Amino acid sequence: MRAVIDTNVLLSGLLWHGAPHALLERVRAGTLILISSPMLLSEMEEVIGRAKFDAVFTRSSTSREHVLAGLRQLVKVIEPPPLAVPVCRDPDDDAVLALALASRAEIIISGDDDLLALKLFQDIPIVAPVKALQLIAK
């Protein structure tokens, strides 16, 4: 199954346990193909670089660079064209939708309320991590 996983879910999966982490384990096992874009990877680099995550990296035996390098090994990177017409009020959310469309993703996984409110985009379900795990298990 090809999936676009929003930055907020990816960050949770990389730094903590729970459903987002379980999704990344599916990617590592090869049962889920993770699609990303240069823009989303750049966003991840910016977010993970924030000072509020310093304590997480201080407590762990890893670095931001190591986490980002590991992520880059897991993703298939595609540069999608922008959507013809904006869909979301946040342009970053439109970038997620454009990526899903261009990559022929079968699912969009997000914790973003604006994306989740859409429920579906061009026949691609938009679901939270727990629901995504249920769909992948089928």
C-alpha positions in Angstrom: 0.0 0.0 0.0 1.4 3.4 -1.0 0.9 6.1 1.7 1.6 9.7 2.2 2.2 10.4 5.9 1.9 14.0 7.1 4.8 15.6 8.9 3.1 15.6 12.3 2.5 11.8 12.2 6.0 11.1 10.9 7.6 13.1 13.6 5.6 11.3 16.3 6.6 8.0 14.7 10.2 8.9 14.6 10.5 10.2 18.2 7.9 8.2 20.2 5.9 5.0 20.2 2.3 4.4 19.5 0.4 4.1 16.2 2.7 6.5 14.2 5.7 4.4 15.2 3.8 1.2 14.3 3.2 2.7 10.8 6.9 3.3 10.4 7.6 -0.3 11.4 5.3 -1.3 8.5 7.4 0.8 6.2 10.5 -0.8 7.5 8.9 -4.3 7.0 8.0 -3.4 3.4 4.2 -3.7 3.9 3.7 0.1 3.5 5.4 2.3 0.9 6.1 5.7 2.2 5.9 8.5 -0.3 7.3 12.0 0.4 8.4 15.1 -1.4 11.3 17.5 -1.2 9.0 20.0 0.4 7.7 17.6 3.1 11.3 16.5 3.9 12.3 20.1 4.2 9.4 20.7 6.5 10.4 17.8 8.6 14.0 19.1 8.8 12.7 22.5 10.0 10.2 21.0 12.5 12.7 18.5 14.0 15.2 21.3 14.4 13.0 23.2 16.8 14.5 23.8 20.3 11.4 22.2 21.9 12.8 18.8 20.7 16.3 19.3 22.3 15.3 17.3 25.4 14.2 14.4 23.3 17.5 14.1 21.6 19.4 14.8 24.8 17.7 11.8 26.4 18.1 9.5 23.4 21.3 8.1 21.9 20.6 9.6 18.5 20.8 12.9 16.7 18.5 14.9 14.5 20.9 14.1 11.6 20.7 10.4 12.2 16.8 10.5 12.4 16.6 12.5 9.2 19.0 10.2 7.4 17.0 7.2 8.5 13.8 8.8 7.3 15.4 9.5 3.9 16.2 5.9 3.5 12.6 4.9 4.1 10.9 7.2 1.6 10.3 7.3 -2.1 10.6 10.9 -3.1 8.4 12.5 -5.7 8.2 16.1 -6.8 4.5 16.6 -7.4 3.0 19.4 -9.4 0.8 21.8 -7.4 -2.9 21.3 -7.3 -4.8 23.1 -10.1 -7.1 24.6 -7.5 -6.4 25.1 -3.8 -8.3 22.7 -1.6 -7.2 23.5 2.0 -6.8 26.8 3.8 -3.2 25.8 4.6 -1.0 25.5 1.5 1.1 22.9 3.3 -2.0 20.7 3.4 -2.4 21.2 -0.4 1.1 20.0 -0.8 0.2 16.7 0.9 -2.8 16.3 -1.3 -0.8 17.1 -4.5 1.8 14.5 -3.4 -0.9 11.8 -2.8 -2.4 12.5 -6.2 0.9 12.5 -8.1 2.2 9.4 -6.4 -1.1 7.5 -6.8 -1.1 7.0 -3.0 -3.8 4.7 -1.7 -4.0 6.5 1.7 -3.1 9.8 3.3 -2.3 9.5 7.0 -2.5 12.6 9.1 -3.3 14.1 12.5 -4.1 17.5 11.0 -7.8 18.3 11.6 -8.1 20.3 8.3 -7.0 17.2 6.3 -8.9 14.7 8.4 -12.1 16.8 7.9 -11.9 16.2 4.1 -12.1 12.4 4.8 -11.4 11.7 1.1 -9.5 13.4 -1.7 -9.8 12.2 -5.3 -10.9 8.8 -3.9 -7.9 8.6 -1.5 -9.0 8.1 2.1 -7.5 10.6 4.7 -7.3 8.9 8.0 -5.7 9.1 11.5 -2.8 6.7 12.3 -4.9 4.2 14.3 -7.5 3.9 11.4 -4.6 3.5 9.0 -3.2 0.6 10.9 -6.7 -1.0 10.8 -6.9 -0.5 7.0 -3.3 -1.8 6.4 -4.1 -5.0 8.5 -6.9 -6.0 6.1 
